[in-house]
């Protein structure tokens, strides 16, 4: 699925809800109004001081507004010779930026909003239905969200450009004041202007502190804000136009002063900033970045081309907070990192190839960005391909909510060459079924890139640490398969998915193998006889795709997938449990699954053209019998209508 198609599908729950609005009482208005008139900044740039600063970019009789406040700016545009507003562009979702948006919608003015806060405009009512107030530890100020849905004409995607007449508005991600905040960069009357929202208020100051706290006792927005300001400096703006406070004509001076001020405050309680995370050279051709959310590695060829092994979030704050704030139908936000350092310090000229150690989003949520902005090719182990290209198909842990194309896939044990390096790739299950181990020699040292299969030991038995997440697809011997590959290859260095590279010893590897044997036996001891792998796999019966996009009136193929872990065949009877008005062919399935194999059975589903969904997003179930025993509705799929 292409990115634009994904975004279209992400919007679907909102569009369905908006097509059937419930009757609601009209909202009262206070009648309050700002005592202000537009003030000239440059010939074609003005500011109107409302509940927030509303910036007017004029082009003849037309204008774009940056943020909207109460909407009273519309009463003053005639004095500037403006008779048409062609866009309202929002920097973030807080009510003081957008409380008048319904007025704009009623006049047919299109509204564009930060992509990662779209749901807080277009699906605000659903947000309020589900926002927890009791047991409040997620103290993030998304409470400053509008109370009614607003129609959104366009999401402002990070690192993209909105062209309007002679002006290009570049969307720079600048989380800090909110997690989805953006800065809009444009050249206006010959000056490079940054409409920076509430990233900073004045040189050395921010508008408040409470908006920077996401989790109980945290200062996440300070860390994110410092990083955002450092990244914004790279764009070399000349003037800053904040949402609150005065225009700052010395952008670099204001940003640097605020970074210094925030660093001083942050250092009172915390000591690790994303902005200070730097890659280091393990050896001349192997660069590691271990302070990022997950470790990632750059193998640098003599030609200056780089192969990335993983490329996830810039830091733990960038990952954990974006993950928690992500709407159910969106993808986690990604902010670029490290590449400038790799070019400046280590001679990287291009990011030629990126390979994921496994399919988890914390290790590869930067891959679509690499493909879009650097032309990077993605190579991976063969069983990851469909997860990346069709992420809606699966209900696995940590699936990235955006598809991207894989350029090359490898089989277990396959050898290949990239630049001057020789590689061998092997299947390495355990942490997840969709994981590889990659072996190569770099600067005379045999290195194993192992993802999250193994971590440095901290146990009395000297074994390496590992993780066990059943939603990732684990079988009783998965971890044993991985450690045996490691023992067989005897690497001099393990480059793990988290933390610094470390040197394994043979005793360490053997101790780990022994631990995994004990784990395998424990699985058998705990679970019913003959049912071990069924008791480890929550999706041994599944529907594919798991997240169904159905178009009323159009038949949609669905697969029932069954994994048999038994040494003998099993007999299956399966029926979809869905709304009675739907057409499902066949209504039920009877089939046999051979020993130790997986079977896929097709079903055709069609929703009537005039069928009305009970909600924008809902579930259907699958009733199951195995070998004559009724197991019930043990699996399901999530449905959205296009």
MARMARMAR-523294 format. One record per residue (C-alpha): x, y, z. Coordinates in steps of 0.05 Angstrom, whole numbers, padded with zeros to 5 digits, always signed. Each point is the difference from the previous one (the first is absolute). Last residue first. Layout:
<guzas>
XYZ...
</guzas>
This chain:
<guzas>
-00279+00049+00060-00029-00039+00058+00043-00021+00060+00002-00070+00030+00041-00033+00054+00008-00075-00005-00013-00056+00049+00025-00064+00033-00023-00050+00052-00074+00004-00013-00017-00068+00029+00044-00061+00013-00051-00054-00019+00035-00068-00002-00011-00043-00062+00074-00003-00019+00004+00076+00006-00062+00044-00001+00004+00075-00010-00044+00062-00003+00033+00061-00031-00016+00070+00024-00017+00068-00029+00025+00065+00030-00016+00074-00005+00028+00066-00024-00041+00060-00023-00060-00023+00041-00063-00042-00011+00013+00001-00075-00058+00017-00046-00012-00047-00059-00023+00034-00064+00051-00032-00047-00006-00069+00033+00065-00025+00031+00035-00056-00037+00046-00054+00027+00032-00057-00039+00036-00054+00039+00065-00035-00018+00034-00055+00041+00074+00004+00019+00035-00060+00030+00062-00002+00044+00041-00063+00014+00026-00044+00056-00047-00058-00017-00050+00012-00057-00059+00048+00010-00067-00028-00020-00060+00040-00025-00071+00019+00014-00020+00072-00013-00064+00039+00017-00042+00054-00033+00039-00010-00065-00007+00053-00023-00020+00057+00047-00052+00052-00022-00013+00050+00055-00070+00016+00025+00008-00048+00059+00057+00041+00030+00062-00044+00011+00019-00066+00033+00047-00034-00049-00003-00076+00001+00055-00052+00010+00001-00076+00004+00069-00030+00006+00026-00072+00000+00071-00009+00025+00056-00040-00032+00052-00035+00043+00067+00024+00030-00037+00060+00030+00020+00073-00009-00055+00014-00051-00003+00073-00021-00067+00024-00028-00013+00059-00045-00069+00023-00021+00010+00046-00059-00041+00059-00022-00017+00022-00071-00043+00063-00006-00062+00005-00043-00020+00072-00017-00069+00028+00017+00023+00035+00063+00076+00009-00001+00033-00040+00056+00068+00016+00031+00015-00058+00047+00051+00004+00056+00020-00073+00012+00012-00012-00073-00001-00059+00005-00042-00034+00054+00036-00042+00051+00002-00068+00033+00068-00015+00032-00005+00073+00020+00009+00000+00076+00062-00045-00008+00033-00027+00063-00055-00047+00023-00008-00028-00071+00075-00013+00003-00005-00043+00062-00065-00036-00014+00022-00073+00000-00006-00004+00075-00033+00062+00030+00049+00057+00016+00045+00010+00060+00048-00059-00007+00008+00007-00076+00016+00074+00005+00048-00014+00058+00037-00050-00044+00011+00052-00053+00023+00050+00053+00050-00050+00028+00028-00011-00070+00003+00076-00009+00041+00006+00063+00049-00053-00024+00009+00037-00066+00014+00064+00038+00052-00034+00043+00032-00027-00064+00003+00070-00031+00030+00030+00063+00051-00056+00007+00020+00013-00073+00013+00072+00017-00038+00059-00030+00031+00069-00011-00049+00058+00004-00031+00052-00046-00033+00056+00039-00073+00001+00022-00064-00022-00034-00007-00039-00065+00065-00038+00012+00066+00004-00037+00036-00064+00022+00075-00002-00010+00050-00056-00011-00053-00042-00033+00001-00076+00009-00042-00020-00061-00026-00067+00026-00011+00027+00070-00041+00057-00028-00042-00045-00044-00012-00045+00060-00022+00061+00041-00054+00017-00052-00030-00070-00007-00003-00008+00075-00039+00064+00006-00054-00025-00046-00006-00070+00030-00067+00006+00035-00029+00046-00053-00007+00076+00006-00043+00045-00042+00010+00074+00020-00065-00002+00040+00036-00048+00047+00053+00049+00022+00061-00033+00031+00064+00040+00008+00073-00020+00006+00058+00011+00047+00066-00034-00015+00021-00056+00046+00053+00011+00054-00037-00046+00050-00001+00056+00052-00038+00044-00048+00018+00067-00031+00018-00024-00069+00003+00047-00060-00063-00003-00044-00023-00052-00050-00055-00009-00051-00017+00074-00003+00037+00014-00065+00056-00050-00012+00052+00034-00042+00059-00048+00005+00070+00027-00013+00063-00037-00021+00059+00048+00009+00052+00015-00053-00024+00071-00013-00071-00025-00010-00015-00074-00010-00073-00018-00011-00058-00037+00033-00073+00022+00001-00049-00032+00047-00072+00008-00021-00068+00012+00031-00073-00011-00018-00015-00058+00047+00008+00049+00057+00044+00004+00062+00011-00073-00014+00015-00008-00074+00067+00010-00034-00004-00017-00074+00069+00006-00031+00036+00051-00043+00071-00007-00024+00039+00061-00022+00062+00019-00041+00024+00072+00000+00037+00040-00054-00063+00033-00028-00058-00045+00020+00008-00075-00010-00048-00057+00013-00006-00066+00037-00065-00036+00012-00006-00044+00063-00075+00013+00009-00027+00035-00062+00009+00073-00019-00046+00055-00024+00013+00061-00045-00034+00067-00013-00052+00000+00055-00057+00049-00010-00029+00041+00057-00063-00005+00041-00015+00044+00059-00028-00017+00069+00065-00034+00023-00015-00066+00033+00023-00003+00073-00030-00065+00023-00038-00040-00051-00072+00003-00025+00016-00004-00074-00028+00017-00069-00005+00074+00011+00076+00003-00005-00002-00020-00074+00068+00019-00030+00040-00003+00064-00033-00062+00029+00000-00031-00070+00076+00006-00007+00019-00022+00070+00001-00075-00017+00053+00010-00053+00055+00031+00043+00011+00072-00020+00025+00050-00051-00026+00072-00002+00030+00046-00053+00013+00073+00021-00023+00055-00047+00020+00052+00052-00064+00038+00014-00056-00049-00014+00037-00066+00012+00035+00025+00063-00065+00028+00027-00036-00067-00013+00057-00034+00039-00002+00045+00061-00050-00044+00037+00051-00056-00006+00025-00022+00068-00053+00028+00047-00052-00024-00050+00016-00074+00008+00012-00042-00063+00069-00028+00015+00073+00016-00012-00024+00049-00052+00046+00012-00059+00011+00069-00031+00038+00010-00064+00034+00058-00036+00001+00054+00053+00044+00050-00037+00065+00038+00009+00022-00025+00069+00068+00028+00017+00000-00014+00074-00005+00067+00035-00041+00046-00044-00041-00052-00038-00013-00045+00060-00016+00061+00042-00051+00025-00050-00031-00069-00003-00008-00006+00075-00074+00019+00005-00065+00008-00039-00065+00006+00038-00051-00056-00005-00072+00002+00024-00036-00065+00012-00049-00021-00054-00074+00015+00000-00065-00039+00007+00002-00011+00075+00023+00071+00013+00072+00008+00024+00012+00036+00066+00029-00061+00036+00048-00017-00056+00022+00072-00007+00016+00003+00074+00038-00066+00002+00039+00011-00064+00026+00071+00003+00011-00005+00075+00040-00064-00010+00044+00033-00052+00007+00017-00074-00050-00054-00021+00017-00059-00043+00052-00016-00053+00020-00073-00004+00065-00026-00032+00018+00058-00045+00044-00012-00060+00041+00062-00017+00033+00023-00065+00063+00040+00009+00039-00036-00054+00044-00036+00051-00064-00030+00028-00033+00022+00065-00039-00051+00041-00048+00043+00039-00031-00029+00063-00064+00011+00039-00014-00009+00073-00072+00007+00020-00028+00063+00032+00064+00037-00020+00056-00001+00051+00034-00059-00035+00023+00031-00065+00054-00043-00030+00048+00012-00057+00037-00057-00034+00051+00015-00055+00057+00029+00041-00016-00041+00062-00053+00007+00055-00005+00073-00023-00050+00041+00039-00070+00028-00012-00022+00061+00040-00058+00012+00047+00007+00070+00029-00064+00028-00031-00039-00058+00030+00019+00026+00069+00024-00041+00060+00012+00034+00067-00066+00010+00036-00022+00038+00063+00035+00067+00002+00029-00012-00070-00067+00012-00033-00002+00073+00024+00071+00016-00024-00012-00035-00066-00065+00039-00009+00035+00067+00008+00056-00019-00047-00048-00025-00053-00041+00063+00008+00061+00045-00012+00020-00041-00060-00069+00005-00031-00006+00075+00012+00069+00015-00028-00012-00044-00061-00067+00033-00014+00022+00072+00006-00063+00037-00022-00042-00031+00057-00075+00016-00008-00031+00014+00067-00033-00049+00047-00050-00056-00010-00008-00041-00064+00072+00015-00019+00026+00033-00064+00075-00012-00004+00043+00038-00050+00063-00018-00037-00010-00076-00004+00063-00041-00011-00029-00069-00012+00054-00031+00044-00024+00046+00057-00067-00037-00004+00035-00065+00018+00030+00031+00063-00067+00030+00017-00035-00068-00008+00052-00035+00043-00008+00052+00056-00076-00008-00006+00001-00075+00004+00042+00001+00064-00043+00055+00030-00064-00034-00023+00020-00064+00036+00008+00032+00069-00029-00057+00040-00029-00006+00070-00064-00034-00024+00003-00005-00075-00007+00053-00054+00027+00063+00032+00018+00055-00050-00070+00031+00001+00007+00014+00074+00062+00041-00010-00028+00063-00032+00011+00049-00059+00073-00016-00010+00058+00048+00015+00073+00011-00018-00014+00045-00059-00076+00007-00001-00059-00048+00001+00030-00064-00026-00027-00063-00034-00069+00031+00007-00014+00002-00075+00065+00010-00038-00021+00037-00063+00071+00003-00027+00015+00055-00050+00056+00002-00051+00000+00072-00025-00007+00024-00072-00071+00027+00007-00022-00067+00028+00043-00062-00005-00036-00057+00036+00010-00047+00059-00058-00029+00038+00017-00028+00069-00037-00062+00023-00029-00025+00065-00022-00073+00007+00027-00014+00070-00022+00067+00027+00044+00057+00028+00059-00044-00019-00007-00031-00069+00029+00040-00058-00012-00038-00065+00017+00046-00058-00055+00009-00053+00026+00043-00057-00048+00054-00024+00016+00018-00072-00024+00068-00024-00011+00027-00070-00072-00025-00003-00009-00049+00058+00045-00061+00001-00004-00045+00061+00067-00034+00011+00016-00066+00034+00049-00015+00056-00055-00020+00049-00069-00008-00031-00049+00057+00005-00067-00036-00001-00050+00029-00049-00073+00022-00003-00016-00011+00074-00073+00006+00022-00002+00019+00073-00029-00046+00053-00025+00032+00064+00032+00012+00069+00067+00028-00022+00061-00029+00033+00036+00032+00059-00009-00065+00039+00056-00024-00046+00041+00028+00056+00041-00061+00016-00013-00024+00071+00003-00075-00016+00000-00019+00073-00074+00013+00012-00035-00057+00036-00067+00034-00015+00000+00049-00059+00007-00048-00059-00014+00027-00069-00046-00049-00038-00064+00038-00016+00040+00064-00003+00044-00028-00055-00062-00025-00037-00026+00071+00000+00066+00027-00025+00000-00043-00062+00016+00052-00054+00041+00047+00043+00035-00044+00052+00002-00056-00052+00042+00043-00046+00053+00009+00054+00054-00042-00034-00014+00031-00068+00007+00072+00024-00062+00036-00025-00027+00028-00065-00066+00037-00002-00040+00017-00062-00043+00063+00003-00072-00017-00020-00032+00056+00040-00033-00048+00050+00068-00035+00007+00033+00066+00019-00051+00014+00054+00009-00071+00026+00074+00017+00005-00010+00053+00053+00031-00040+00058+00061-00015-00043+00065+00026+00029-00027+00015+00070-00030-00069-00001+00066-00036-00004+00012-00043-00062+00066+00022-00028+00032+00043-00055-00065+00009-00039-00004+00021-00073-00064+00036-00021-00004+00002-00075-00029+00039-00059-00025+00061+00037-00034+00046-00050-00016+00074-00002+00066+00029+00024+00012+00074-00012+00032+00008+00068-00060+00038+00029-00043-00056-00027+00036-00050+00044-00026+00029+00065-00064-00038+00014+00033-00066-00019+00050+00010+00055-00056-00013+00050+00010-00074-00011+00008-00015+00074+00073-00021-00009+00015-00016-00073+00069-00030-00009+00044+00022-00059-00049+00033-00048+00010-00003-00075-00022+00059-00042-00030+00023-00066-00013+00070-00027+00073+00009-00021+00042-00054+00035-00006+00011+00075+00028-00042+00056-00042+00015+00062+00026-00025+00067-00048-00013+00057+00034+00009+00067-00040-00038+00053-00065+00015+00036+00003+00059-00048+00058+00045-00019-00003+00009-00076+00068-00003-00035+00016+00023-00070+00046-00024-00057-00004+00028-00070+00040+00064+00005+00036-00022+00063-00023-00003+00073-00065+00040-00007-00050-00002+00058-00070-00026-00009-00050+00032+00048-00010-00015+00074-00048+00001+00058-00014-00074-00002-00073-00023+00004-00045-00030+00054-00071-00015-00022-00001-00061+00044-00026-00048-00052-00053-00053+00012+00006-00066-00035-00059-00027-00041-00031-00063+00026+00019-00065-00034-00031-00045-00052+00048-00056-00018+00042+00007-00061-00003-00056-00051+00052+00018-00053+00045+00028+00054+00007-00068+00034+00018-00034-00066+00050+00055-00016+00031-00007+00069+00009-00075-00005+00028+00008-00070+00057+00048+00014+00052-00054+00009-00022-00030-00066+00016+00064-00036+00066+00005+00036+00016-00071-00021-00018+00016-00072+00046+00061+00001+00057-00043+00027-00009-00052-00054-00027-00069+00018
</guzas>
